Amino acid sequence: MAERKVFCAKLHKELPGLDEPPFDNELGRKVYDSVSRDAWHMWMEHCKMLLNEYRLNPARKEDQAAIVKQMEQFFFGEGAALPKEYVPPIQK
């Protein structure tokens, strides 16, 4: 079976796509149709940073909405901005 390819909305090139939609809703389908595995991994790292920096709780509806908004910006908007206070980890 051939690997499924998508034209990635984030990286602007054809790359391997996700194996399945990440969510069972319209946004999940949009991500599945137009986000590559590479971009999804980038998002997962960015999301971890957001959860930590903003101390978001994925179980809270308000925090879920903030995460979804950031995801839409990350993939389909002008990109998600880093928090003002964010200091990247030092690479060893």
Steps between C-alpha positions, in 0.01 A plus 500: 500500500639838401565765761230769508634843399354844567599848394587631845336831596783572747810393305365578150614180335376148437586271789371183667167564674358383829375143526161612632321823598620622841144593608155380404374839380533747213835636621637146533402430139656828382826413679492148355447634148763776507761448772806277466637268766805728529284806564286305748814409697600869495155586638527239776826657621353850475187386685707354786675835532164684506360265765804558719548873446133592540433222755208378294293204612371300199206379712359855532268618219652850502853362462385260226361798307831686539694197373269460199536870416879472518493186283292672233745791498799264494380307194264729312560855625802718537663255739481478875703756693724394784411631846685822586665334800610188310867412525601210275685214669877503469622242251782278628 
